[in-house]
Amino acid sequence: MINSKMPVVYYGGDYNPDQWPEEIWQEDMRLFKAAGINIVTLPVFNWAKLQPAENVYNFEWLDKILDLVTQNGLHVCLATSTAAQPAWMSKKYPEMLPVNVEGKRKTHGGRVNFCPTNPEYREFSVKLARKMAERYQNHPALLVWHIGNEYGNYCYCEHCAAEFRNWLKARYGTIEELNRCWNMSFWGHTVYDWEEIVPPSHLNEMWLDSSGGYPRERTCFQGISLDYNRFMSDASMQCYLGECQAIKEVTPNIPITTNLMGAFKPLDYFKWGLKMDVVSWDNYPSAKDSPGMIAFRHDLMRGLKDGQPFMLMEQTPSQQNWQPYNSLKRPGVMRLWSYQALAHGADTIMFFQLRRSFGACEKYHGAVIEHVGHGETRVFRECAALGEELKKLEDILDSRIQAKAAIMFDWENWWAVEFSSGPSRDLKYVEQVEKYYSALHKRNIAVDIIPPDGDLSQYQLVIAPVLYMVKPGVAQNIEKFVAQGGTFVTTFLSGLVNENDLVTLGGYPGELRKVMGIWAEEIDALYPDVKNQIVMKEPLGDLNGVYECGMLCDLIHSEGAKVLAVYGKDFYAGMPVLTENKFGEGKTYYVASDPETAFIDVLITYLCDAKQLKAPLEAVQGVEITQRFKEKQTFMFVLNHRDDQVDIDLKKGRYRELISGREESGILSLPAKGVAIFQPIG
């Protein structure tokens, strides 16, 4: 349980007292308490102040602020400050600075601007973490440790090259096995010595493809590029784990985290989640993002650690500073999105930042305390009102989502899909996942986001959009799930390759061919202005008639699967585009093209109805309903994302609404951006 030491919803965020004179600190304490804040995260970016020279440490200023926080009844998420090394360190150890994909070594500045394999960085960061743990291990304010900040730095220096070779030796054992797994006979790339291997970069195998308005790295050799991504994700994780181990040796009972970033491509967060005491992440949607898109990222973060509650480490109270258009959060939206995080498994609500910076790039990033410096602002009043409400919600802590539907998500699959040269530049892996997630979210069906090798036994419905890469054991995992009565759905471009992006010979979809009951002979890539049709052969629930599809079209043949729909155009008109296959006690469905949204929505509705997956209540479009469970308690969240009032029929249920304390039954009128949290009575 995250909040065991202080059993309330942690409410607060990043505080940077070093940026302000001490006379402001006391006023900040007063305002924090007025806003209901109970936790502050500090000092995230203060390595230079904590260690002004190689053998000199200065903790006295941090002692003072920690004692002030304690005196005011607040607690601390204590950060190790290792996300930005001091200038003297970069100057004395220039090899600490990373080499970018273009082969240029960076100079000091920015943040997370270090080589993740650099031994000096690792030594200094671990030493600082240990000193902080030893100094503050018994401090009454300490609740959580926060290591680094938003990891994600890749490096291509000579030291990384050497460490990459060591990583490859451990993975493949022999140079012959590496040549086989990377298919190095292609273009005469065979290597005969480990020292001949160099990191893939823009100097050799890789290039940046900016066509189509979606820049992505492409590569000539997927095997080496995939492994370098794996290696870099592992290397950054070793930086985290080095500090983590030092802290654990001193404070074994204090949870440790680092803030992740949702659907962030460079790091394999499923591997990271296994190594974290608690997952935390930073939620920064744009004003244009749909509620489903935000919910997906919450569910993804919750899925990293087997459904355990997570920390919302950062969100903005009002506006961001780094998006193209940094709109204000309209009245009620900050509150609504905060409760959406709780509804999807968060046990904390935290902000970046508590007092708005007055200089540098984040001076226009919103804060609880604005530049005016007092609490008479719309944003502060909204934050204070939320802080007061959260005090009533301690019962929800450590409650869990109970989902019967799941979506498979895989970072390595994401890398492989978008590294590939072809078949279409318009294919975006996360976008495909979001389409199917959105169909479930609209129906208020609880969803877990899981890795392909995860335990499927608790689910009725599992969807794996574009499961291009099928790693060892995954096909067997799916077959077992379906044979025992589950329903499995996958799409075009699935089952093509193994974990090294080598094609599984014998016909697509490779290892999934048996369970899907089909063979895909060819894959057609359509230009954006070209569309095909999905023509239903017979109704499937409300799925009937003709739908539009495009981008990619698998030309498939049935090998036992029932053909539910066929293409309506081109030379492959009449060939299957939607199939159903009975396998053991369950069924599989193959969607051979990229359909319009209406098709996906109706298909998912049919599958949910068939498996009796239902929402807790019926609601109009734009109203989100979720449930969390703990022992015999049920907590039902009703979130109105609309700009108008809605009426929700509570049927025959009687509930206690936790925020207002009122008893509710019959018809609930929920205002625009309104929130209600119910517990059943009786």
Order of alpha helices (4+ residues) and beta strands (2+ residues): beta-alpha-beta-alpha-alpha-beta-alpha-alpha-beta-alpha-alpha-beta-beta-alpha-beta-beta-alpha-beta-alpha-beta-alpha-beta-alpha-beta-alpha-alpha-beta-beta-alpha-beta-alpha-beta-beta-beta-beta-beta-beta-beta-alpha-beta-beta-beta-beta-beta
